[in-house]
Amino acid sequence: MRKVSLGSRAFDAVNIFIMLLILVVVLYPILNIIATSLSSARYISSGSVAIWPRGFTVQAYANVLKDALIYKGYMNSILYAVGSTGIMLLFTSLLAYPLTVPGFMGKKFITIFLMITMFFSGGLIPTYLLMRSMHLLNTVWVMILPGAVGAYNVFLFRTFFLNIPTELKESAVIDGANDIVVLFRIILPLSKALLATFALFGLVGSWNSWFEALIYLKDQDKYPLQMILRNYLFTLDTSAIQGRVGAGNVAINSSGTALDPKAIRMSVIIITMFPIMAIYPFFQKHFTKGVLVGAIKG
């Protein structure tokens, strides 16, 4: 049995302490949000809610779930997240694969063009004018198409594809496969870690975005869930306990029980967070390999 030195034990102890400290810093706000959403108004207003509900009640969730815009926002967010992520993975793969093909004539030009976009961007106003000229404003597509291709993603995909043994591609070509077959039958099935990692990044990024909806969308029926959450956060105030408030006229006092606006806010936050927290464990196993893309071969 190998003897562990005192220095190693001290190093492990310090690491454990730091990890526990980070865990507390990360976990405490989440527990506080959950506890606040499940607490009664008098305990919230007195500031006595920490990580455990006081005066347990689910009335805040009941009131929020009466808002039809919550369900509409859910469906819109799922559509935008899945649509934009799927298109991003498809078009990024289609652009990255030719950059790995020896002898491809446009490789240098495309690489330089992509690098330029990494250092210079058009900005918000030119982008808005572009969306308007393409008649995408206030449509579903304005939330899906703009993020179809990103230079950084293309280079990471290219790097990952280059690490796949060329013998697999060559044997497929000898058997009569063209580039489309090689990409979809060989390259992408061997890139599950890459695709899963970027799928999660894309889903989380799209799910959490609200600024694009604020700029490009006018109809509330097209708002993603984050815009509904934003409306709650900015329209609920202390006087809201007396009447009907919120993005969809949520009844705060419909059952005769006073609700603190903070409980409403926290319940909407939990409802918004739940899908991402639910899918994260299914993608986590791919992170170790996926996040190391580019660490070996550039």
ChimeraX commands (.cxc) that place a marker at each C-alpha (Angstrom):
marker #1 position 0.00,0.00,0.00 radius 0.5
marker #1 position 1.44,3.34,-1.08 radius 0.5
marker #1 position 2.12,5.78,1.72 radius 0.5
marker #1 position 0.49,9.15,1.24 radius 0.5
marker #1 position 2.71,12.08,2.16 radius 0.5
marker #1 position 1.65,14.84,4.48 radius 0.5
marker #1 position 1.86,17.34,1.64 radius 0.5
marker #1 position -0.56,15.29,-0.49 radius 0.5
marker #1 position -3.01,15.07,2.39 radius 0.5
marker #1 position -2.83,18.80,2.96 radius 0.5
marker #1 position -3.35,19.44,-0.76 radius 0.5
marker #1 position -6.40,17.14,-0.78 radius 0.5
marker #1 position -7.80,18.83,2.32 radius 0.5
marker #1 position -7.43,22.28,0.77 radius 0.5
marker #1 position -9.07,21.07,-2.46 radius 0.5
marker #1 position -11.99,19.56,-0.55 radius 0.5
marker #1 position -12.44,22.77,1.42 radius 0.5
marker #1 position -12.41,24.90,-1.75 radius 0.5
marker #1 position -14.89,22.57,-3.50 radius 0.5
marker #1 position -17.22,22.65,-0.50 radius 0.5
marker #1 position -16.98,26.44,-0.41 radius 0.5
marker #1 position -17.85,26.66,-4.12 radius 0.5
marker #1 position -20.72,24.22,-3.57 radius 0.5
marker #1 position -22.16,26.42,-0.83 radius 0.5
marker #1 position -21.79,29.57,-2.93 radius 0.5
marker #1 position -23.54,27.94,-5.89 radius 0.5
marker #1 position -26.17,25.97,-3.97 radius 0.5
marker #1 position -27.31,28.58,-1.47 radius 0.5
marker #1 position -28.97,30.96,-4.00 radius 0.5
marker #1 position -30.85,28.05,-5.59 radius 0.5
marker #1 position -32.11,26.78,-2.24 radius 0.5
marker #1 position -33.08,30.32,-1.25 radius 0.5
marker #1 position -35.07,30.78,-4.48 radius 0.5
marker #1 position -36.90,27.48,-3.93 radius 0.5
marker #1 position -37.59,28.28,-0.27 radius 0.5
marker #1 position -38.88,31.77,-1.08 radius 0.5
marker #1 position -41.21,30.47,-3.78 radius 0.5
marker #1 position -42.75,28.05,-1.26 radius 0.5
marker #1 position -43.05,30.46,1.69 radius 0.5
marker #1 position -45.93,32.62,2.84 radius 0.5
marker #1 position -45.92,36.39,2.41 radius 0.5
marker #1 position -45.40,37.36,6.06 radius 0.5
marker #1 position -42.17,35.35,6.35 radius 0.5
marker #1 position -40.82,36.66,3.03 radius 0.5
marker #1 position -41.56,40.29,3.87 radius 0.5
marker #1 position -39.87,39.90,7.25 radius 0.5
marker #1 position -36.74,38.48,5.60 radius 0.5
marker #1 position -36.78,35.30,7.65 radius 0.5
marker #1 position -36.60,32.85,4.73 radius 0.5
marker #1 position -33.16,31.34,4.12 radius 0.5
marker #1 position -32.87,27.83,2.67 radius 0.5
marker #1 position -36.01,26.28,4.15 radius 0.5
marker #1 position -39.62,27.32,3.40 radius 0.5
marker #1 position -41.51,29.15,6.14 radius 0.5
marker #1 position -45.28,28.90,6.16 radius 0.5
marker #1 position -45.21,26.36,3.34 radius 0.5
marker #1 position -47.56,27.16,0.45 radius 0.5
marker #1 position -47.70,26.47,-3.28 radius 0.5
marker #1 position -50.09,29.33,-3.99 radius 0.5
marker #1 position -47.44,31.26,-5.91 radius 0.5
marker #1 position -47.04,28.37,-8.37 radius 0.5
marker #1 position -50.82,27.97,-8.61 radius 0.5
marker #1 position -51.22,31.63,-9.56 radius 0.5
marker #1 position -48.36,31.63,-12.04 radius 0.5
marker #1 position -49.59,28.48,-13.79 radius 0.5
marker #1 position -52.94,30.18,-14.42 radius 0.5
marker #1 position -51.18,32.51,-16.85 radius 0.5
marker #1 position -51.67,31.23,-20.40 radius 0.5
marker #1 position -48.55,33.11,-21.52 radius 0.5
marker #1 position -46.40,30.80,-19.38 radius 0.5
marker #1 position -47.46,27.79,-21.45 radius 0.5
marker #1 position -47.12,29.73,-24.70 radius 0.5
marker #1 position -43.68,30.91,-23.64 radius 0.5
marker #1 position -42.67,27.34,-22.84 radius 0.5
marker #1 position -43.65,26.12,-26.29 radius 0.5
marker #1 position -41.93,29.06,-27.97 radius 0.5
marker #1 position -38.72,28.55,-25.99 radius 0.5
marker #1 position -38.65,24.85,-26.81 radius 0.5
marker #1 position -39.18,25.64,-30.49 radius 0.5
marker #1 position -36.47,28.31,-30.54 radius 0.5
marker #1 position -33.98,26.25,-28.52 radius 0.5
marker #1 position -34.40,23.01,-30.45 radius 0.5
marker #1 position -34.67,24.72,-33.83 radius 0.5
marker #1 position -31.67,27.03,-33.43 radius 0.5
marker #1 position -29.50,24.30,-31.89 radius 0.5
marker #1 position -30.37,21.76,-34.60 radius 0.5
marker #1 position -29.67,24.25,-37.38 radius 0.5
marker #1 position -26.43,25.34,-35.69 radius 0.5
marker #1 position -25.15,21.76,-35.46 radius 0.5
marker #1 position -26.14,20.97,-39.05 radius 0.5
marker #1 position -24.72,24.06,-40.75 radius 0.5
marker #1 position -21.59,24.16,-38.60 radius 0.5
marker #1 position -20.85,20.55,-39.51 radius 0.5
marker #1 position -21.50,21.23,-43.19 radius 0.5
marker #1 position -19.06,24.15,-43.16 radius 0.5
marker #1 position -16.40,22.55,-40.95 radius 0.5
marker #1 position -16.10,19.27,-42.84 radius 0.5
marker #1 position -14.84,20.76,-46.17 radius 0.5
marker #1 position -12.07,22.50,-44.22 radius 0.5
marker #1 position -10.71,19.05,-43.32 radius 0.5
marker #1 position -10.67,17.75,-46.91 radius 0.5
marker #1 position -7.17,17.83,-48.45 radius 0.5
marker #1 position -7.03,19.80,-51.68 radius 0.5
marker #1 position -10.27,21.70,-51.14 radius 0.5
marker #1 position -9.72,24.89,-53.17 radius 0.5
marker #1 position -11.74,27.31,-51.04 radius 0.5
marker #1 position -10.25,26.23,-47.72 radius 0.5
marker #1 position -7.89,29.18,-47.26 radius 0.5
marker #1 position -10.43,31.80,-48.32 radius 0.5
marker #1 position -13.15,30.42,-46.02 radius 0.5
marker #1 position -10.72,30.18,-43.10 radius 0.5
marker #1 position -9.59,33.80,-43.50 radius 0.5
marker #1 position -13.18,34.97,-43.95 radius 0.5
marker #1 position -14.26,33.21,-40.75 radius 0.5
marker #1 position -11.30,34.59,-38.81 radius 0.5
marker #1 position -12.25,38.14,-39.83 radius 0.5
marker #1 position -15.74,37.66,-38.39 radius 0.5
marker #1 position -14.19,36.63,-35.06 radius 0.5
marker #1 position -12.51,40.02,-34.70 radius 0.5
marker #1 position -15.07,42.31,-36.32 radius 0.5
marker #1 position -18.86,42.28,-36.04 radius 0.5
marker #1 position -21.53,44.44,-37.61 radius 0.5
marker #1 position -23.14,45.43,-34.33 radius 0.5
marker #1 position -26.74,45.61,-33.24 radius 0.5
marker #1 position -28.09,48.24,-35.67 radius 0.5
marker #1 position -26.71,46.68,-38.88 radius 0.5
marker #1 position -27.95,43.29,-37.68 radius 0.5
marker #1 position -31.40,44.72,-37.03 radius 0.5
marker #1 position -31.46,46.34,-40.48 radius 0.5
marker #1 position -30.42,43.03,-42.02 radius 0.5
marker #1 position -33.22,41.18,-40.23 radius 0.5
marker #1 position -35.68,43.83,-41.40 radius 0.5
marker #1 position -34.51,43.71,-45.02 radius 0.5
marker #1 position -34.94,39.92,-44.97 radius 0.5
marker #1 position -38.47,40.32,-43.56 radius 0.5
marker #1 position -37.64,38.24,-40.50 radius 0.5
marker #1 position -38.77,40.70,-37.84 radius 0.5
marker #1 position -41.54,39.43,-35.58 radius 0.5
marker #1 position -41.27,35.91,-37.01 radius 0.5
marker #1 position -40.17,32.59,-35.55 radius 0.5
marker #1 position -37.17,32.50,-37.89 radius 0.5
marker #1 position -35.56,35.60,-36.43 radius 0.5
marker #1 position -35.01,33.60,-33.24 radius 0.5
marker #1 position -33.60,30.57,-35.04 radius 0.5
marker #1 position -31.55,31.53,-38.10 radius 0.5
marker #1 position -29.10,34.26,-36.91 radius 0.5
marker #1 position -27.03,31.81,-34.85 radius 0.5
marker #1 position -26.82,29.13,-37.56 radius 0.5
marker #1 position -23.04,29.47,-38.05 radius 0.5
marker #1 position -20.36,30.82,-35.75 radius 0.5
marker #1 position -16.68,31.03,-36.65 radius 0.5
marker #1 position -15.50,29.77,-33.26 radius 0.5
marker #1 position -17.77,26.73,-33.47 radius 0.5
marker #1 position -16.63,25.97,-37.02 radius 0.5
marker #1 position -12.96,25.89,-36.01 radius 0.5
marker #1 position -13.67,23.63,-33.04 radius 0.5
marker #1 position -15.70,21.26,-35.22 radius 0.5
marker #1 position -12.92,21.24,-37.80 radius 0.5
marker #1 position -10.35,20.42,-35.12 radius 0.5
marker #1 position -12.45,17.55,-33.81 radius 0.5
marker #1 position -13.01,16.17,-37.32 radius 0.5
marker #1 position -9.27,16.28,-38.01 radius 0.5
marker #1 position -8.66,14.02,-35.01 radius 0.5
marker #1 position -10.79,11.26,-36.55 radius 0.5
marker #1 position -8.52,8.71,-38.28 radius 0.5
marker #1 position -8.25,9.42,-41.99 radius 0.5
marker #1 position -8.21,5.68,-42.70 radius 0.5
marker #1 position -11.93,5.53,-41.93 radius 0.5
marker #1 position -12.67,8.21,-44.51 radius 0.5
marker #1 position -10.37,6.67,-47.10 radius 0.5
marker #1 position -11.89,3.22,-46.75 radius 0.5
marker #1 position -15.38,4.69,-47.15 radius 0.5
marker #1 position -14.33,6.57,-50.29 radius 0.5
marker #1 position -12.85,3.38,-51.73 radius 0.5
marker #1 position -16.20,1.68,-51.14 radius 0.5
marker #1 position -17.89,4.40,-53.19 radius 0.5
marker #1 position -19.05,6.83,-50.50 radius 0.5
marker #1 position -19.21,10.52,-51.35 radius 0.5
marker #1 position -18.53,13.37,-48.95 radius 0.5
marker #1 position -22.15,13.58,-47.76 radius 0.5
marker #1 position -22.12,9.89,-46.83 radius 0.5
marker #1 position -18.73,10.22,-45.14 radius 0.5
marker #1 position -19.95,13.16,-43.07 radius 0.5
marker #1 position -23.30,11.75,-41.98 radius 0.5
marker #1 position -22.39,8.05,-41.76 radius 0.5
marker #1 position -18.85,8.23,-40.36 radius 0.5
marker #1 position -17.79,11.66,-39.09 radius 0.5
marker #1 position -20.90,12.72,-37.16 radius 0.5
marker #1 position -21.58,9.33,-35.50 radius 0.5
marker #1 position -18.00,9.44,-34.20 radius 0.5
marker #1 position -18.51,13.00,-32.95 radius 0.5
marker #1 position -21.25,12.35,-30.40 radius 0.5
marker #1 position -19.29,13.97,-27.58 radius 0.5
marker #1 position -18.74,17.10,-29.66 radius 0.5
marker #1 position -22.37,17.28,-30.78 radius 0.5
marker #1 position -23.74,16.66,-27.29 radius 0.5
marker #1 position -21.52,19.32,-25.76 radius 0.5
marker #1 position -22.44,21.98,-28.29 radius 0.5
marker #1 position -26.07,20.90,-28.24 radius 0.5
marker #1 position -26.18,21.62,-24.52 radius 0.5
marker #1 position -24.39,24.93,-24.95 radius 0.5
marker #1 position -26.80,25.86,-27.73 radius 0.5
marker #1 position -29.89,24.80,-25.80 radius 0.5
marker #1 position -28.85,26.66,-22.66 radius 0.5
marker #1 position -27.86,29.77,-24.60 radius 0.5
marker #1 position -31.11,29.86,-26.55 radius 0.5
marker #1 position -33.24,29.02,-23.52 radius 0.5
marker #1 position -31.71,31.85,-21.48 radius 0.5
marker #1 position -31.81,34.49,-24.21 radius 0.5
marker #1 position -34.33,37.32,-24.03 radius 0.5
marker #1 position -32.61,40.32,-25.59 radius 0.5
marker #1 position -33.16,39.09,-29.15 radius 0.5
marker #1 position -36.88,38.70,-28.44 radius 0.5
marker #1 position -36.97,42.20,-26.96 radius 0.5
marker #1 position -35.41,43.65,-30.13 radius 0.5
marker #1 position -36.99,41.55,-32.86 radius 0.5
marker #1 position -40.42,40.44,-31.59 radius 0.5
marker #1 position -43.56,42.49,-31.03 radius 0.5
marker #1 position -46.30,39.92,-30.48 radius 0.5
marker #1 position -46.53,38.43,-27.00 radius 0.5
marker #1 position -47.67,35.16,-28.53 radius 0.5
marker #1 position -44.16,34.77,-29.97 radius 0.5
marker #1 position -42.31,35.65,-26.75 radius 0.5
marker #1 position -39.98,33.01,-25.31 radius 0.5
marker #1 position -40.28,32.06,-21.67 radius 0.5
marker #1 position -37.43,34.38,-20.65 radius 0.5
marker #1 position -39.36,37.39,-21.91 radius 0.5
marker #1 position -42.35,36.31,-19.82 radius 0.5
marker #1 position -40.00,36.02,-16.84 radius 0.5
marker #1 position -38.59,39.48,-17.59 radius 0.5
marker #1 position -42.11,40.93,-17.61 radius 0.5
marker #1 position -42.78,39.41,-14.21 radius 0.5
marker #1 position -39.53,40.73,-12.77 radius 0.5
marker #1 position -40.16,44.27,-14.00 radius 0.5
marker #1 position -43.90,44.59,-13.47 radius 0.5
marker #1 position -44.43,43.02,-10.06 radius 0.5
marker #1 position -44.04,45.39,-7.12 radius 0.5
marker #1 position -45.29,45.68,-3.57 radius 0.5
marker #1 position -48.61,47.19,-4.55 radius 0.5
marker #1 position -49.28,44.20,-6.80 radius 0.5
marker #1 position -50.54,42.19,-3.80 radius 0.5
marker #1 position -53.79,44.19,-3.91 radius 0.5
marker #1 position -54.79,43.38,-7.49 radius 0.5
marker #1 position -54.10,41.57,-10.73 radius 0.5
marker #1 position -50.62,41.96,-12.14 radius 0.5
marker #1 position -47.93,40.28,-14.20 radius 0.5
marker #1 position -47.27,39.50,-17.83 radius 0.5
marker #1 position -50.60,37.72,-18.21 radius 0.5
marker #1 position -52.78,39.30,-15.47 radius 0.5
marker #1 position -52.00,36.63,-12.88 radius 0.5
marker #1 position -54.42,36.74,-9.94 radius 0.5
marker #1 position -52.28,37.38,-6.91 radius 0.5
marker #1 position -55.08,37.29,-4.35 radius 0.5
marker #1 position -57.61,35.02,-6.07 radius 0.5
marker #1 position -57.93,32.59,-3.14 radius 0.5
marker #1 position -57.93,35.19,-0.42 radius 0.5
marker #1 position -54.30,34.47,0.48 radius 0.5
marker #1 position -51.90,37.39,0.23 radius 0.5
marker #1 position -48.81,36.61,-1.80 radius 0.5
marker #1 position -45.54,38.45,-1.77 radius 0.5
marker #1 position -44.46,39.52,-5.30 radius 0.5
marker #1 position -41.06,38.02,-4.54 radius 0.5
marker #1 position -42.66,34.58,-4.20 radius 0.5
marker #1 position -44.21,35.04,-7.64 radius 0.5
marker #1 position -40.85,36.02,-9.11 radius 0.5
marker #1 position -39.07,33.08,-7.55 radius 0.5
marker #1 position -41.71,30.61,-8.65 radius 0.5
marker #1 position -41.41,31.83,-12.25 radius 0.5
marker #1 position -37.61,31.48,-12.01 radius 0.5
marker #1 position -37.94,27.88,-10.82 radius 0.5
marker #1 position -40.43,27.08,-13.58 radius 0.5
marker #1 position -38.03,28.61,-16.11 radius 0.5
marker #1 position -34.96,26.77,-14.76 radius 0.5
marker #1 position -36.54,23.33,-14.52 radius 0.5
marker #1 position -36.13,22.11,-18.16 radius 0.5
marker #1 position -32.42,22.92,-18.30 radius 0.5
marker #1 position -31.80,21.36,-14.88 radius 0.5
marker #1 position -33.68,18.25,-16.06 radius 0.5
marker #1 position -31.72,17.69,-19.29 radius 0.5
marker #1 position -28.26,18.61,-17.98 radius 0.5
marker #1 position -27.50,15.19,-16.37 radius 0.5
marker #1 position -28.09,13.43,-19.69 radius 0.5
marker #1 position -25.38,15.51,-21.42 radius 0.5
marker #1 position -22.90,15.73,-18.56 radius 0.5
marker #1 position -21.12,12.46,-19.43 radius 0.5
marker #1 position -20.05,13.93,-22.78 radius 0.5
marker #1 position -18.45,17.03,-21.26 radius 0.5
marker #1 position -15.10,15.50,-20.32 radius 0.5
marker #1 position -14.33,14.63,-23.92 radius 0.5
marker #1 position -16.24,17.44,-25.56 radius 0.5
marker #1 position -14.64,20.34,-23.68 radius 0.5
marker #1 position -11.16,19.09,-24.61 radius 0.5
marker #1 position -11.76,19.79,-28.29 radius 0.5
marker #1 position -8.72,21.57,-29.68 radius 0.5
marker #1 position -6.47,20.71,-26.75 radius 0.5
marker #1 position -4.38,18.25,-28.78 radius 0.5
marker #1 position -4.51,19.20,-32.42 radius 0.5
marker #1 position -5.13,22.65,-33.85 radius 0.5
marker link #1:1,2 radius 0.2
marker link #1:2,3 radius 0.2
marker link #1:3,4 radius 0.2
marker link #1:4,5 radius 0.2
marker link #1:5,6 radius 0.2
marker link #1:6,7 radius 0.2
marker link #1:7,8 radius 0.2
marker link #1:8,9 radius 0.2
marker link #1:9,10 radius 0.2
marker link #1:10,11 radius 0.2
marker link #1:11,12 radius 0.2
marker link #1:12,13 radius 0.2
marker link #1:13,14 radius 0.2
marker link #1:14,15 radius 0.2
marker link #1:15,16 radius 0.2
marker link #1:16,17 radius 0.2
marker link #1:17,18 radius 0.2
marker link #1:18,19 radius 0.2
marker link #1:19,20 radius 0.2
marker link #1:20,21 radius 0.2
marker link #1:21,22 radius 0.2
marker link #1:22,23 radius 0.2
marker link #1:23,24 radius 0.2
marker link #1:24,25 radius 0.2
marker link #1:25,26 radius 0.2
marker link #1:26,27 radius 0.2
marker link #1:27,28 radius 0.2
marker link #1:28,29 radius 0.2
marker link #1:29,30 radius 0.2
marker link #1:30,31 radius 0.2
marker link #1:31,32 radius 0.2
marker link #1:32,33 radius 0.2
marker link #1:33,34 radius 0.2
marker link #1:34,35 radius 0.2
marker link #1:35,36 radius 0.2
marker link #1:36,37 radius 0.2
marker link #1:37,38 radius 0.2
marker link #1:38,39 radius 0.2
marker link #1:39,40 radius 0.2
marker link #1:40,41 radius 0.2
marker link #1:41,42 radius 0.2
marker link #1:42,43 radius 0.2
marker link #1:43,44 radius 0.2
marker link #1:44,45 radius 0.2
marker link #1:45,46 radius 0.2
marker link #1:46,47 radius 0.2
marker link #1:47,48 radius 0.2
marker link #1:48,49 radius 0.2
marker link #1:49,50 radius 0.2
marker link #1:50,51 radius 0.2
marker link #1:51,52 radius 0.2
marker link #1:52,53 radius 0.2
marker link #1:53,54 radius 0.2
marker link #1:54,55 radius 0.2
marker link #1:55,56 radius 0.2
marker link #1:56,57 radius 0.2
marker link #1:57,58 radius 0.2
marker link #1:58,59 radius 0.2
marker link #1:59,60 radius 0.2
marker link #1:60,61 radius 0.2
marker link #1:61,62 radius 0.2
marker link #1:62,63 radius 0.2
marker link #1:63,64 radius 0.2
marker link #1:64,65 radius 0.2
marker link #1:65,66 radius 0.2
marker link #1:66,67 radius 0.2
marker link #1:67,68 radius 0.2
marker link #1:68,69 radius 0.2
marker link #1:69,70 radius 0.2
marker link #1:70,71 radius 0.2
marker link #1:71,72 radius 0.2
marker link #1:72,73 radius 0.2
marker link #1:73,74 radius 0.2
marker link #1:74,75 radius 0.2
marker link #1:75,76 radius 0.2
marker link #1:76,77 radius 0.2
marker link #1:77,78 radius 0.2
marker link #1:78,79 radius 0.2
marker link #1:79,80 radius 0.2
marker link #1:80,81 radius 0.2
marker link #1:81,82 radius 0.2
marker link #1:82,83 radius 0.2
marker link #1:83,84 radius 0.2
marker link #1:84,85 radius 0.2
marker link #1:85,86 radius 0.2
marker link #1:86,87 radius 0.2
marker link #1:87,88 radius 0.2
marker link #1:88,89 radius 0.2
marker link #1:89,90 radius 0.2
marker link #1:90,91 radius 0.2
marker link #1:91,92 radius 0.2
marker link #1:92,93 radius 0.2
marker link #1:93,94 radius 0.2
marker link #1:94,95 radius 0.2
marker link #1:95,96 radius 0.2
marker link #1:96,97 radius 0.2
marker link #1:97,98 radius 0.2
marker link #1:98,99 radius 0.2
marker link #1:99,100 radius 0.2
marker link #1:100,101 radius 0.2
marker link #1:101,102 radius 0.2
marker link #1:102,103 radius 0.2
marker link #1:103,104 radius 0.2
marker link #1:104,105 radius 0.2
marker link #1:105,106 radius 0.2
marker link #1:106,107 radius 0.2
marker link #1:107,108 radius 0.2
marker link #1:108,109 radius 0.2
marker link #1:109,110 radius 0.2
marker link #1:110,111 radius 0.2
marker link #1:111,112 radius 0.2
marker link #1:112,113 radius 0.2
marker link #1:113,114 radius 0.2
marker link #1:114,115 radius 0.2
marker link #1:115,116 radius 0.2
marker link #1:116,117 radius 0.2
marker link #1:117,118 radius 0.2
marker link #1:118,119 radius 0.2
marker link #1:119,120 radius 0.2
marker link #1:120,121 radius 0.2
marker link #1:121,122 radius 0.2
marker link #1:122,123 radius 0.2
marker link #1:123,124 radius 0.2
marker link #1:124,125 radius 0.2
marker link #1:125,126 radius 0.2
marker link #1:126,127 radius 0.2
marker link #1:127,128 radius 0.2
marker link #1:128,129 radius 0.2
marker link #1:129,130 radius 0.2
marker link #1:130,131 radius 0.2
marker link #1:131,132 radius 0.2
marker link #1:132,133 radius 0.2
marker link #1:133,134 radius 0.2
marker link #1:134,135 radius 0.2
marker link #1:135,136 radius 0.2
marker link #1:136,137 radius 0.2
marker link #1:137,138 radius 0.2
marker link #1:138,139 radius 0.2
marker link #1:139,140 radius 0.2
marker link #1:140,141 radius 0.2
marker link #1:141,142 radius 0.2
marker link #1:142,143 radius 0.2
marker link #1:143,144 radius 0.2
marker link #1:144,145 radius 0.2
marker link #1:145,146 radius 0.2
marker link #1:146,147 radius 0.2
marker link #1:147,148 radius 0.2
marker link #1:148,149 radius 0.2
marker link #1:149,150 radius 0.2
marker link #1:150,151 radius 0.2
marker link #1:151,152 radius 0.2
marker link #1:152,153 radius 0.2
marker link #1:153,154 radius 0.2
marker link #1:154,155 radius 0.2
marker link #1:155,156 radius 0.2
marker link #1:156,157 radius 0.2
marker link #1:157,158 radius 0.2
marker link #1:158,159 radius 0.2
marker link #1:159,160 radius 0.2
marker link #1:160,161 radius 0.2
marker link #1:161,162 radius 0.2
marker link #1:162,163 radius 0.2
marker link #1:163,164 radius 0.2
marker link #1:164,165 radius 0.2
marker link #1:165,166 radius 0.2
marker link #1:166,167 radius 0.2
marker link #1:167,168 radius 0.2
marker link #1:168,169 radius 0.2
marker link #1:169,170 radius 0.2
marker link #1:170,171 radius 0.2
marker link #1:171,172 radius 0.2
marker link #1:172,173 radius 0.2
marker link #1:173,174 radius 0.2
marker link #1:174,175 radius 0.2
marker link #1:175,176 radius 0.2
marker link #1:176,177 radius 0.2
marker link #1:177,178 radius 0.2
marker link #1:178,179 radius 0.2
marker link #1:179,180 radius 0.2
marker link #1:180,181 radius 0.2
marker link #1:181,182 radius 0.2
marker link #1:182,183 radius 0.2
marker link #1:183,184 radius 0.2
marker link #1:184,185 radius 0.2
marker link #1:185,186 radius 0.2
marker link #1:186,187 radius 0.2
marker link #1:187,188 radius 0.2
marker link #1:188,189 radius 0.2
marker link #1:189,190 radius 0.2
marker link #1:190,191 radius 0.2
marker link #1:191,192 radius 0.2
marker link #1:192,193 radius 0.2
marker link #1:193,194 radius 0.2
marker link #1:194,195 radius 0.2
marker link #1:195,196 radius 0.2
marker link #1:196,197 radius 0.2
marker link #1:197,198 radius 0.2
marker link #1:198,199 radius 0.2
marker link #1:199,200 radius 0.2
marker link #1:200,201 radius 0.2
marker link #1:201,202 radius 0.2
marker link #1:202,203 radius 0.2
marker link #1:203,204 radius 0.2
marker link #1:204,205 radius 0.2
marker link #1:205,206 radius 0.2
marker link #1:206,207 radius 0.2
marker link #1:207,208 radius 0.2
marker link #1:208,209 radius 0.2
marker link #1:209,210 radius 0.2
marker link #1:210,211 radius 0.2
marker link #1:211,212 radius 0.2
marker link #1:212,213 radius 0.2
marker link #1:213,214 radius 0.2
marker link #1:214,215 radius 0.2
marker link #1:215,216 radius 0.2
marker link #1:216,217 radius 0.2
marker link #1:217,218 radius 0.2
marker link #1:218,219 radius 0.2
marker link #1:219,220 radius 0.2
marker link #1:220,221 radius 0.2
marker link #1:221,222 radius 0.2
marker link #1:222,223 radius 0.2
marker link #1:223,224 radius 0.2
marker link #1:224,225 radius 0.2
marker link #1:225,226 radius 0.2
marker link #1:226,227 radius 0.2
marker link #1:227,228 radius 0.2
marker link #1:228,229 radius 0.2
marker link #1:229,230 radius 0.2
marker link #1:230,231 radius 0.2
marker link #1:231,232 radius 0.2
marker link #1:232,233 radius 0.2
marker link #1:233,234 radius 0.2
marker link #1:234,235 radius 0.2
marker link #1:235,236 radius 0.2
marker link #1:236,237 radius 0.2
marker link #1:237,238 radius 0.2
marker link #1:238,239 radius 0.2
marker link #1:239,240 radius 0.2
marker link #1:240,241 radius 0.2
marker link #1:241,242 radius 0.2
marker link #1:242,243 radius 0.2
marker link #1:243,244 radius 0.2
marker link #1:244,245 radius 0.2
marker link #1:245,246 radius 0.2
marker link #1:246,247 radius 0.2
marker link #1:247,248 radius 0.2
marker link #1:248,249 radius 0.2
marker link #1:249,250 radius 0.2
marker link #1:250,251 radius 0.2
marker link #1:251,252 radius 0.2
marker link #1:252,253 radius 0.2
marker link #1:253,254 radius 0.2
marker link #1:254,255 radius 0.2
marker link #1:255,256 radius 0.2
marker link #1:256,257 radius 0.2
marker link #1:257,258 radius 0.2
marker link #1:258,259 radius 0.2
marker link #1:259,260 radius 0.2
marker link #1:260,261 radius 0.2
marker link #1:261,262 radius 0.2
marker link #1:262,263 radius 0.2
marker link #1:263,264 radius 0.2
marker link #1:264,265 radius 0.2
marker link #1:265,266 radius 0.2
marker link #1:266,267 radius 0.2
marker link #1:267,268 radius 0.2
marker link #1:268,269 radius 0.2
marker link #1:269,270 radius 0.2
marker link #1:270,271 radius 0.2
marker link #1:271,272 radius 0.2
marker link #1:272,273 radius 0.2
marker link #1:273,274 radius 0.2
marker link #1:274,275 radius 0.2
marker link #1:275,276 radius 0.2
marker link #1:276,277 radius 0.2
marker link #1:277,278 radius 0.2
marker link #1:278,279 radius 0.2
marker link #1:279,280 radius 0.2
marker link #1:280,281 radius 0.2
marker link #1:281,282 radius 0.2
marker link #1:282,283 radius 0.2
marker link #1:283,284 radius 0.2
marker link #1:284,285 radius 0.2
marker link #1:285,286 radius 0.2
marker link #1:286,287 radius 0.2
marker link #1:287,288 radius 0.2
marker link #1:288,289 radius 0.2
marker link #1:289,290 radius 0.2
marker link #1:290,291 radius 0.2
marker link #1:291,292 radius 0.2
marker link #1:292,293 radius 0.2
marker link #1:293,294 radius 0.2
marker link #1:294,295 radius 0.2
marker link #1:295,296 radius 0.2
marker link #1:296,297 radius 0.2
marker link #1:297,298 radius 0.2
view
